[in-house]
Amino acid sequence: MSAEGLTGDLAAFVADAEPGAVDAETRAAARRAILDTVGVILAARGDSTMTTLARARAGYERVLAGDAPAPLTVSEFALGAGTAAHALDFDDVTDTLKGHPSVALVPALLAAAQGRAVSGAELLEAYALGYQVAVAVADGLDVKGHYKQGWHTTISIGIFGAAAAAARLLKLDSAATARAFGIAATAASGSRQNFGTMTKPLHAGLAAMLGLRAAHLAGAGFTADPGELEAPLGYYARLGQDLDADAVRATLTERWSLRQRGLNVKRYPSCYNTHRSADNILDLRADGLRAADVESVHIAIEPRGLGPLIHHRPTTGLQGKFSMEYVVAAALHDGELTLATFTDDRVQRPEVRALLPLVRAEEVATPPVGEPTFRHAYSVLTVRRTDGTEHVVRTDEPKGGARRPLTDEELHEKFAGCLSYAGYSGDEIAAVAGRIDGLDETADIAGTGLAQAVAEVLDARSKENAG
């Protein structure tokens, strides 16, 4: 029996999509997303978030398994891989979600594929369907208001994408998929107050794990309200939101949302709201500006643009990722922003900390220069030099954004940089990239070794990355 109502429509979209319905261009976009996500997962090998998570897992599983190491379950794989994907804050973003879709989708998919024959094309198709469910759920509410209230949309909305993608690979019918959404809705949470701590990337891991678990439970016959999202006590009502069901259904007719809306791929391992300003200061740096020449830096960005940037005098690498002041100061001082920029030692450098008071950011409704309108966001950065002259630079769409995408070559360069940072050899990097590039023609992804490579990142024996 199929489910009815909005939850049922979402479930039917996932369960009833014809195999092969997702076109080649959209599958290629999904492949690029998987390449980028696997890259940032592997880059987290030895990161303190991952070694801490591994120690915690070893501790809490010992209670049940005695002294012998417990095998890695698919749920723990999804939790760990999702956490790793977001640990460095180098993963993709989508404007609709105001969050990170792939960190929930890719780990859930790799986990759901374990123990069953899944082709590369099926994996890519499930990614596209999961992405579309996530943005459809987002379109049903005021995402900016939801985010402003303190919700981390990567899990509070992204969990539905993970549940949808996993349900597709598990071949659940529409009734079971609707139940999976009902189970996932119970776990949809995530607090922005935890930005700049290990719990922020944990949100991504929880979204992947709990979305996957919702699909597994529903597939086994576990019950949940099949109309949970739209019910009087359901998901949208609990959020205090007026549900726009027509917008959700309109999104489900897009062919396909992944191709039409795209992904913002990060060039820097920091909060995406810093990237326009980072582009601006690095452009000036490339033109010869140096820290010794600067009297002040003023940044005007769109309303609510500073919301996630809650650390003004960061003391850790994680906090530095959510500090406009640090990102701009480090870029000005170093002339680059890399994975190594965001270690505790680098954040605490006296010469960079001395620049933090020079940087001031504020939200301004109308850009102070150029066109008075903007699509999603903007940054106008004004540098006043010690000689009294000023430089003004505006960026609306950073390089790597959905409307200024990285080329395939640039994306592979980022992938190679991520794996090189984690200690992989050139041959290893080429091998992993080649397997992902060939997914569309892969009969069974078990032969790619992707899950095994990711599982190594979750190993408690991993050594701290020297960076």
C-alpha positions as CSV (number, residue, x, y, z in Angstrom):
1,M,0.0,0.0,0.0
2,S,1.4,3.4,-1.0
3,A,1.5,6.4,1.4
4,E,-0.6,9.5,0.6
5,G,-0.1,13.2,1.3
6,L,3.2,15.1,1.0
7,T,5.3,12.5,2.7
8,G,3.9,9.9,0.3
9,D,4.7,12.1,-2.7
10,L,8.3,12.4,-1.5
11,A,8.4,8.7,-1.0
12,A,6.9,7.9,-4.4
13,F,9.4,10.2,-6.1
14,V,12.3,8.1,-4.7
15,A,10.7,4.6,-4.9
16,D,9.0,4.9,-8.3
17,A,11.7,6.7,-10.3
18,E,12.4,4.5,-13.3
19,P,16.0,3.1,-13.5
20,G,18.0,5.2,-15.9
21,A,15.6,8.2,-15.5
22,V,18.4,10.4,-14.2
23,D,20.2,11.7,-17.3
24,A,24.0,11.4,-18.0
25,E,24.7,15.1,-17.2
26,T,23.1,14.8,-13.8
27,R,24.9,11.6,-13.1
28,A,28.2,13.3,-14.0
29,A,27.3,16.0,-11.4
30,A,26.8,13.3,-8.8
31,R,30.1,11.7,-9.7
32,R,31.9,15.1,-9.2
33,A,30.2,15.4,-5.8
34,I,31.4,11.9,-4.8
35,L,34.9,12.7,-6.0
36,D,35.0,15.8,-3.9
37,T,33.4,14.2,-0.9
38,V,35.7,11.1,-0.9
39,G,38.6,13.5,-1.2
40,V,37.7,15.5,1.9
41,I,37.0,12.3,3.8
42,L,40.4,10.8,3.1
43,A,42.0,14.2,3.9
44,A,40.7,13.8,7.5
45,R,42.8,10.7,8.1
46,G,44.5,11.4,11.4
47,D,42.6,14.5,12.1
48,S,41.9,15.1,15.8
49,T,38.2,14.9,15.4
50,M,38.6,11.4,13.8
51,T,41.1,10.0,16.3
52,T,38.9,11.3,19.1
53,L,35.8,9.6,17.5
54,A,37.8,6.4,17.1
55,R,38.8,6.4,20.7
56,A,35.3,7.0,21.8
57,R,34.0,4.1,19.6
58,A,36.7,1.8,21.0
59,G,35.5,2.7,24.5
60,Y,31.8,2.4,24.2
61,E,31.9,-0.8,22.1
62,R,34.2,-2.5,24.6
63,V,31.3,-2.6,27.0
64,L,29.5,-5.0,24.7
65,A,32.4,-6.7,22.9
66,G,34.8,-7.2,25.8
67,D,38.5,-6.4,25.0
68,A,38.3,-7.6,21.4
69,P,37.9,-4.8,18.8
70,A,34.3,-4.8,17.5
71,P,33.9,-5.0,13.8
72,L,32.9,-1.8,12.0
73,T,29.1,-1.9,11.4
74,V,27.5,-0.1,8.5
75,S,25.9,2.4,11.0
76,E,29.3,3.2,12.5
77,F,30.8,3.5,9.0
78,A,28.1,6.0,8.1
79,L,28.7,8.0,11.3
80,G,32.4,8.0,10.9
81,A,32.5,8.7,7.2
82,G,29.9,11.6,7.6
83,T,31.9,13.1,10.4
84,A,35.2,12.8,8.4
85,A,33.5,14.4,5.4
86,H,32.7,17.5,7.4
87,A,35.7,17.5,9.9
88,L,37.8,19.8,7.8
89,D,34.8,22.0,6.6
90,F,36.1,21.5,3.0
91,D,32.9,19.8,1.7
92,D,30.3,21.2,-0.7
93,V,27.4,23.4,0.1
94,T,24.0,24.2,-1.6
95,D,22.3,27.5,-1.3
96,T,18.8,26.0,-1.1
97,L,19.7,23.9,1.9
98,K,22.0,26.5,3.5
99,G,24.0,23.4,4.4
100,H,26.1,20.5,3.2
101,P,24.3,17.8,1.2
102,S,27.1,15.4,0.3
103,V,28.4,14.8,3.8
104,A,25.1,13.0,4.6
105,L,24.4,11.5,1.1
106,V,27.8,9.9,0.2
107,P,28.5,8.1,3.5
108,A,24.9,6.8,3.7
109,L,25.2,5.5,0.1
110,L,28.5,3.8,0.6
111,A,27.2,2.2,3.8
112,A,23.9,1.1,2.2
113,A,25.7,-0.5,-0.7
114,Q,27.6,-2.9,1.6
115,G,26.6,-6.6,1.2
116,R,24.6,-6.1,-2.0
117,A,25.4,-5.6,-5.7
118,V,25.1,-1.9,-6.6
119,S,26.3,-0.5,-9.9
120,G,28.0,2.8,-10.2
121,A,25.0,4.1,-12.2
122,E,22.6,3.1,-9.4
123,L,24.9,4.9,-6.8
124,L,24.9,8.1,-8.9
125,E,21.2,7.9,-9.4
126,A,20.5,7.5,-5.7
127,Y,22.7,10.4,-4.9
128,A,20.7,12.6,-7.3
129,L,17.3,11.5,-5.9
130,G,18.5,12.0,-2.3
131,Y,19.8,15.5,-3.1
132,Q,16.4,16.4,-4.7
133,V,14.5,15.2,-1.6
134,A,16.7,17.3,0.6
135,V,16.2,20.5,-1.4
136,A,12.5,19.7,-1.7
137,V,12.1,19.5,2.0
138,A,14.0,22.7,2.3
139,D,11.8,24.5,-0.2
140,G,8.8,23.7,2.1
141,L,10.0,26.0,4.8
142,D,11.7,29.3,5.4
143,V,15.3,28.0,5.5
144,K,16.9,31.3,6.4
145,G,14.6,31.6,9.4
146,H,15.1,28.0,10.4
147,Y,18.9,28.5,10.3
148,K,18.6,31.8,12.2
149,Q,16.8,30.0,15.0
150,G,19.9,27.8,15.5
151,W,19.2,24.7,13.5
152,H,22.1,23.1,11.6
153,T,20.4,22.3,8.3
154,T,23.0,19.7,7.3
155,I,21.2,17.3,9.7
156,S,17.8,19.0,10.4
157,I,17.0,18.8,6.6
158,G,19.9,16.7,5.2
159,I,18.8,13.6,7.1
160,F,15.9,13.2,4.7
161,G,18.2,13.2,1.8
162,A,20.3,10.5,3.4
163,A,17.2,8.4,4.2
164,A,16.0,8.8,0.6
165,A,19.3,7.8,-1.0
166,A,19.6,4.8,1.3
167,A,16.0,3.8,0.7
168,R,16.6,3.9,-3.1
169,L,19.7,1.6,-2.8
170,L,17.8,-0.7,-0.5
171,K,15.0,-0.8,-3.1
172,L,12.3,0.1,-0.6
173,D,8.8,0.6,-2.0
174,S,7.0,3.9,-1.5
175,A,5.2,2.8,1.7
176,A,8.4,1.8,3.4
177,T,10.2,4.9,2.1
178,A,7.5,7.0,3.7
179,R,8.0,5.2,7.0
180,A,11.7,5.9,6.6
181,F,10.9,9.6,6.4
182,G,8.8,9.3,9.5
183,I,11.6,7.7,11.4
184,A,14.1,10.2,10.1
185,A,11.9,13.1,11.2
186,T,12.1,12.0,14.8
187,A,15.9,12.4,14.6
188,A,16.1,15.7,12.7
189,S,18.0,18.1,15.0
190,G,21.4,19.8,15.1
191,S,22.5,23.0,17.0
192,R,24.5,25.8,15.4
193,Q,25.8,26.7,18.8
194,N,28.2,23.8,18.3
195,F,29.9,25.4,15.3
196,G,33.7,25.5,15.8
197,T,33.6,22.2,17.8
198,M,33.9,18.5,16.9
199,T,30.1,18.3,17.3
200,K,29.5,20.2,14.1
201,P,31.0,17.5,11.9
202,L,29.4,14.9,14.1
203,H,26.0,16.4,12.9
204,A,26.9,15.2,9.4
205,G,27.8,11.8,10.6
206,L,24.6,11.6,12.6
207,A,22.6,12.7,9.5
208,A,24.2,9.9,7.4
209,M,23.9,7.2,10.1
210,L,20.3,8.0,11.3
211,G,19.1,8.5,7.7
212,L,20.6,5.1,6.8
213,R,19.2,3.5,10.0
214,A,15.7,4.9,9.2
215,A,15.8,3.2,5.8
216,H,17.0,-0.1,7.3
217,L,14.3,0.0,10.1
218,A,11.5,0.9,7.6
219,G,12.7,-1.9,5.3
220,A,12.4,-4.4,8.1
221,G,8.8,-3.3,8.7
222,F,9.3,-0.8,11.6
223,T,6.3,1.5,11.7
224,A,6.1,5.3,11.7
225,D,3.5,7.8,10.7
226,P,3.4,7.7,6.9
227,G,2.3,11.4,6.9
228,E,4.8,12.7,9.5
229,L,6.1,15.7,7.6
230,E,2.7,17.4,7.0
231,A,0.8,16.2,10.1
232,P,-0.5,18.7,12.7
233,L,2.2,17.5,15.1
234,G,4.7,16.6,12.4
235,Y,8.0,17.9,11.2
236,Y,7.1,21.3,9.8
237,A,4.6,22.1,12.6
238,R,7.3,21.3,15.2
239,L,9.6,23.7,13.6
240,G,7.0,26.4,13.9
241,Q,6.9,26.7,10.1
242,D,4.1,27.3,7.7
243,L,4.4,24.4,5.2
244,D,4.6,25.3,1.6
245,A,3.5,22.0,0.2
246,D,3.1,23.3,-3.4
247,A,6.8,24.4,-3.3
248,V,7.9,20.9,-2.2
249,R,5.9,19.3,-5.0
250,A,7.1,21.7,-7.6
251,T,10.7,20.8,-6.7
252,L,9.9,17.1,-7.2
253,T,9.1,17.9,-10.9
254,E,12.5,19.4,-11.6
255,R,14.7,17.4,-14.0
256,W,17.0,17.4,-12.1
257,S,17.6,19.6,-9.1
258,L,21.2,18.6,-8.8
259,R,21.9,19.9,-12.3
260,Q,19.6,22.9,-12.1
261,R,20.7,24.2,-8.7
262,G,24.2,22.7,-8.5
263,L,26.7,22.6,-5.7
264,N,29.1,25.1,-4.3
265,V,32.5,23.3,-4.2
266,K,34.9,24.8,-1.6
267,R,38.3,26.1,-2.6
268,Y,39.2,26.8,1.1
269,P,38.6,24.6,4.2
270,S,36.5,27.2,6.1
271,C,32.9,28.2,6.4
272,Y,31.5,29.0,2.9
273,N,30.3,32.4,4.2
274,T,34.0,33.5,4.3
275,H,34.8,32.5,0.7
276,R,33.8,35.7,-1.1
277,S,35.8,37.8,1.3
278,A,38.7,35.3,1.0
279,D,38.6,35.6,-2.8
280,N,38.7,39.4,-2.4
281,I,41.7,39.7,0.0
282,L,43.6,37.0,-1.9
283,D,43.1,38.9,-5.2
284,L,44.5,42.0,-3.6
285,R,47.4,40.0,-2.1
286,A,48.2,38.6,-5.6
287,D,48.3,42.3,-6.8
288,G,51.0,43.1,-4.2
289,L,49.2,44.0,-1.0
290,R,51.0,43.0,2.2
291,A,50.0,43.0,5.8
292,A,52.4,45.7,6.7
293,D,50.6,48.1,4.3
294,V,47.2,47.7,5.9
295,E,45.5,50.0,8.3
296,S,42.1,48.4,8.3
297,V,39.9,45.9,6.4
298,H,36.1,46.5,6.3
299,I,33.8,43.8,5.0
300,A,30.2,44.3,4.0
301,I,28.1,41.2,3.4
302,E,24.5,40.3,3.0
303,P,22.0,40.1,5.9
304,R,22.5,37.0,8.0
305,G,25.7,36.3,6.3
306,L,27.7,36.5,9.5
307,G,25.4,34.1,11.3
308,P,27.7,31.1,11.3
309,L,30.8,33.2,11.9
310,I,30.6,33.2,15.7
311,H,34.3,33.2,16.6
312,H,35.9,36.6,16.5
313,R,39.1,35.8,18.4
314,P,39.6,32.1,17.7
315,T,42.1,30.0,19.6
316,T,41.7,26.6,17.8
317,G,41.8,25.5,14.2
318,L,38.1,24.5,14.3
319,Q,37.1,28.0,15.6
320,G,39.3,29.6,12.9
321,K,37.1,28.1,10.2
322,F,34.1,30.1,11.6
323,S,36.0,33.4,12.0
324,M,35.8,36.0,9.3
325,E,38.6,37.9,11.1
326,Y,41.0,34.9,11.1
327,V,40.2,33.8,7.5
328,V,40.9,37.3,6.2
329,A,43.9,37.9,8.4
330,A,45.5,34.6,7.6
331,A,44.9,35.1,3.9
332,L,46.5,38.6,4.1
333,H,49.5,37.3,6.0
334,D,50.1,34.0,4.2
335,G,48.8,34.7,0.7
336,E,46.9,31.4,0.8
337,L,44.3,29.4,2.7
338,T,45.0,25.7,2.9
339,L,44.3,22.7,5.1
340,A,47.4,23.6,7.1
341,T,46.1,27.1,7.7
342,F,43.5,25.8,10.2
343,T,45.6,24.0,12.8
344,D,45.7,25.2,16.4
345,D,49.3,26.3,16.1
346,R,48.6,28.4,13.0
347,V,45.6,30.1,14.5
348,Q,47.7,31.1,17.6
349,R,50.5,32.8,15.6
350,P,51.1,36.2,17.3
351,E,51.8,37.9,13.9
352,V,48.4,36.8,12.6
353,R,46.5,37.5,15.9
354,A,47.9,41.0,15.7
355,L,45.9,41.5,12.4
356,L,42.6,40.3,13.8
357,P,41.6,43.8,15.3
358,L,42.1,45.3,11.9
359,V,39.3,43.3,10.3
360,R,35.7,44.4,10.8
361,A,32.7,42.8,9.2
362,E,29.1,43.9,9.2
363,E,25.8,42.9,7.5
364,V,24.5,45.5,5.0
365,A,21.3,45.1,3.1
366,T,22.4,46.9,0.0
367,P,25.9,46.4,-1.4
368,P,27.8,49.6,-1.0
369,V,29.3,49.4,-4.5
370,G,28.2,48.0,-7.8
371,E,24.7,46.7,-8.5
372,P,22.2,47.2,-5.6
373,T,20.9,43.7,-6.0
374,F,22.5,40.2,-5.5
375,R,21.4,36.6,-6.0
376,H,22.2,34.9,-2.7
377,A,25.2,36.6,-1.1
378,Y,27.9,39.1,-1.7
379,S,31.1,40.5,-0.1
380,V,32.5,44.0,-0.6
381,L,35.9,44.2,1.0
382,T,37.6,47.6,1.5
383,V,41.2,47.8,2.5
384,R,42.6,51.1,3.8
385,R,46.3,51.3,3.4
386,T,48.6,53.1,5.8
387,D,49.3,55.7,3.1
388,G,45.5,56.6,3.1
389,T,44.6,55.0,-0.2
390,E,41.8,52.4,-0.5
391,H,41.1,49.3,-2.5
392,V,37.5,48.1,-2.9
393,V,36.7,44.6,-4.3
394,R,33.3,42.9,-4.6
395,T,32.5,39.3,-5.2
396,D,29.0,37.8,-5.5
397,E,29.9,34.3,-6.7
398,P,33.1,32.8,-5.5
399,K,35.2,30.5,-7.7
400,G,33.8,27.0,-7.2
401,G,30.3,28.2,-6.7
402,A,27.4,26.6,-8.6
403,R,27.5,29.4,-11.2
404,R,31.3,29.5,-11.4
405,P,32.1,25.8,-11.1
406,L,35.6,24.3,-10.9
407,T,36.7,22.6,-14.1
408,D,37.2,18.8,-13.9
409,E,40.9,19.5,-13.9
410,E,40.6,21.9,-10.9
411,L,38.4,19.5,-9.0
412,H,41.0,16.8,-9.5
413,E,43.7,19.1,-8.3
414,K,41.7,19.7,-5.1
415,F,41.2,15.9,-4.7
416,A,44.9,15.3,-5.2
417,G,45.7,18.0,-2.7
418,C,43.4,16.5,-0.1
419,L,44.9,13.0,-0.4
420,S,48.5,14.4,-0.5
421,Y,47.8,16.2,2.7
422,A,46.8,12.9,4.3
423,G,50.0,11.1,3.1
424,Y,48.8,9.3,0.0
425,S,51.3,8.7,-2.8
426,G,50.8,9.9,-6.3
427,D,50.0,6.4,-7.6
428,E,47.4,5.9,-4.8
429,I,45.8,9.2,-5.6
430,A,45.5,8.4,-9.3
431,A,44.0,5.0,-8.5
432,V,41.3,6.2,-6.3
433,A,40.4,9.1,-8.7
434,G,40.2,6.7,-11.6
435,R,37.8,4.4,-9.8
436,I,35.5,7.3,-9.1
437,D,35.8,8.7,-12.6
438,G,34.7,5.4,-14.0
439,L,31.6,4.9,-11.7
440,D,29.1,5.3,-14.5
441,E,30.5,2.2,-16.2
442,T,31.1,0.2,-13.0
443,A,29.0,-3.0,-12.7
444,D,29.5,-3.4,-8.9
445,I,31.1,-0.7,-6.8
446,A,32.4,-3.3,-4.3
447,G,35.3,-3.7,-6.7
448,T,36.3,0.0,-6.4
449,G,37.6,-0.3,-2.8
450,L,36.1,3.1,-2.0
451,A,34.4,1.8,1.2
452,Q,37.6,0.2,2.3
453,A,39.6,3.4,1.7
454,V,37.1,5.4,3.7
455,A,37.0,2.8,6.5
456,E,40.8,3.3,7.0
457,V,40.1,6.9,8.0
458,L,37.9,5.6,10.9
459,D,40.6,3.2,12.2
460,A,41.4,4.0,15.9
461,R,45.0,3.2,15.1
462,S,45.3,6.1,12.7
463,K,48.1,8.5,13.6
464,E,47.7,12.2,14.1
465,N,48.2,14.1,10.8
466,A,51.2,16.2,11.1
467,G,49.6,18.6,8.6
